[in-house]
Amino acid sequence: MSTHVEIVEVGPRDGLQSEPGVFPTAAKVEFIRRALAAGLRRVEVASFVHPQKVPQMADAEAVLQALGAPPPGVRFIGLVLNRKGFERAVAAGCNEIGMAVVASDTFNRRNQGVSTDESIAAWLEIARLAEQAGVRTQVTVSAVCGCPFEGEIAVERVVEVARRVAEARPFEIALADTIGVGVPTQVTEIVSRVREAVPGIPLRCHFHNTRNSGFANAFAALQAGVRTLDASLGGIGGCPFAPAATGNIATEDLLYQLHRAGYQTGVSLDAAIETGKWLQEQLGRSVPGMLVKAGGFPRPATATA
């Protein structure tokens, strides 16, 4: 099995969307450029949602305009929830579109204002339009490990939603533990069951470290054969519509574990740590990531005479 792991950087979108203040546009652009300089090649740059719902993402078009066209080999991902968002993202210059469908109907209504069935219908339309426009699309099934409103989510429900969104043949399906309640055995089962239901479609996983299980879940996903993981520089982020949904697993902390375990990512750990430190300065507070505080593997002290 391949030892290469692809990291999708979600900090500029999922990381910033729950911040109490609005991150300046210029700082968002710098954030994304730092991620690219570190070697990350798929970056969630913005979400194209109603600015009154998520004011932190109101400048999505301005961010894309400042960035310019994606460099060769780079994907600027725009998260959308409906056709209007899709049209905005494509017009702004995103060359990859991500859509989210929540396995919990209650959470889907809280997050997107419509039922899960309605979101699936919107996704199927978006996938058709994207194919016509030549834009790559992927879809996330959210809250696969649990919901703050409905509690436990049956694996059968996750499989059902995954099977339905797979009808549009996305290039990838992501499985997201949106509120950070999952444990490794649960992740192993979900990945296995979904893979059986949607053969031939690569799976990606998205974990939050809300209950300190995010990194264990990431390694469970790797052991189950997943080779693409979401992470956020500094470990910032959360869902504004999920109570107590704290940050994503930190990109730099994940890189440390992957590299020490023999996986290759093509991403510089040192550059990721420096970006985490830069984020602390921009936010005016510490970030959840641990390597920002501890650094990488300690270098032996140089002996002196």
URBELUR-V728145 format. One record per backbone hydrogen bond with DSSP energy under -0.5 kcal/mol. NH is the residue of the N-H (numbers start at 1). CO is the residue of the C=O. E is the energy in kcal/mol with one decimal. If there is no record, write none. Layout:
BEGIN
NH:CO:E
NH:CO:E
END
This chain:
BEGIN
5:264:-3.0
6:227:-2.7
8:6:-0.5
8:229:-2.6
9:7:-0.7
9:42:-2.5
10:8:-0.6
10:231:-2.8
11:231:-0.5
13:10:-1.1
14:10:-1.2
15:10:-1.8
16:11:-1.1
17:13:-1.8
19:16:-1.5
23:21:-0.6
28:24:-2.1
29:25:-2.3
30:26:-2.1
31:27:-2.5
32:28:-2.4
33:29:-2.4
34:30:-2.4
35:31:-2.0
36:32:-2.3
37:33:-2.4
38:34:-1.6
39:35:-0.5
39:36:-1.3
40:35:-2.0
42:7:-0.6
43:75:-2.4
44:9:-3.0
45:43:-1.0
45:77:-1.9
46:77:-1.1
48:79:-3.1
49:47:-1.0
53:50:-1.5
54:50:-1.9
57:54:-2.1
58:55:-1.6
60:57:-1.4
63:59:-2.3
64:60:-2.1
65:61:-2.4
66:62:-2.1
67:63:-1.9
68:64:-2.0
74:71:-2.2
75:41:-2.7
76:74:-0.5
77:43:-3.0
77:75:-0.8
78:96:-2.2
79:46:-2.3
79:77:-0.5
80:98:-2.9
81:48:-0.5
86:82:-2.1
87:83:-2.7
88:84:-2.2
89:85:-2.5
90:86:-2.5
91:87:-2.2
92:88:-2.0
93:89:-0.9
93:90:-0.7
94:89:-2.3
95:76:-0.9
96:76:-1.2
97:136:-2.7
98:78:-2.5
99:138:-1.8
100:80:-0.8
101:140:-2.9
103:142:-2.4
105:103:-0.5
108:104:-2.3
109:105:-2.2
110:106:-2.1
111:107:-2.9
112:108:-3.1
113:108:-0.5
113:109:-1.4
114:108:-0.7
119:115:-2.1
120:116:-2.5
121:117:-2.2
122:118:-2.2
123:119:-2.6
124:120:-2.5
125:121:-1.8
126:122:-2.6
127:123:-3.1
128:124:-1.6
129:125:-2.4
130:126:-2.9
131:127:-2.0
132:128:-1.8
133:129:-1.8
134:130:-0.9
134:131:-0.6
135:130:-2.6
136:95:-0.8
138:97:-2.4
139:172:-1.7
140:99:-3.2
141:174:-3.2
142:101:-2.5
142:140:-0.7
144:176:-2.3
147:151:-2.6
151:147:-1.7
154:152:-0.5
157:154:-0.7
158:154:-1.7
159:155:-2.7
160:156:-2.3
161:157:-2.4
162:158:-2.6
163:159:-2.7
164:160:-2.0
165:161:-2.5
166:162:-1.7
167:164:-1.0
168:165:-1.3
169:166:-2.2
171:137:-1.9
173:202:-2.3
174:139:-2.7
175:204:-2.5
176:141:-2.5
176:174:-0.5
177:206:-2.9
178:176:-1.3
180:177:-1.3
186:183:-0.7
187:183:-2.1
188:184:-2.7
189:185:-1.9
190:186:-2.6
191:187:-2.8
192:188:-2.1
193:189:-2.7
194:190:-2.7
195:191:-2.4
196:192:-1.8
197:193:-1.5
198:194:-2.0
199:196:-0.5
201:198:-1.7
202:171:-0.6
202:200:-0.6
204:173:-2.2
205:228:-1.8
206:175:-2.2
208:177:-0.7
209:247:-2.3
212:209:-1.8
217:213:-2.4
218:214:-1.9
219:215:-2.0
220:216:-1.9
221:217:-2.3
222:218:-2.0
223:219:-2.5
224:220:-1.4
225:222:-1.8
226:221:-2.5
227:203:-0.6
229:6:-2.5
230:205:-2.5
231:8:-2.1
232:249:-2.5
235:232:-2.5
236:233:-0.9
238:14:-1.2
239:245:-0.5
240:238:-0.5
242:239:-1.8
243:241:-0.5
245:242:-1.8
246:244:-1.5
248:236:-1.0
249:207:-1.8
251:232:-1.4
254:250:-2.6
255:251:-2.8
256:252:-2.1
257:253:-1.9
258:254:-2.8
259:255:-3.1
260:256:-2.3
261:257:-1.4
262:259:-1.4
263:258:-2.7
264:3:-2.4
268:38:-3.2
269:267:-0.5
272:268:-1.8
273:269:-2.5
274:270:-2.3
275:271:-2.0
276:272:-2.0
277:273:-2.1
278:274:-2.3
279:275:-2.5
280:276:-1.8
281:277:-1.7
282:278:-2.2
283:279:-2.8
284:280:-1.8
285:280:-1.1
289:234:-2.8
293:290:-1.1
294:290:-2.7
295:291:-2.2
END
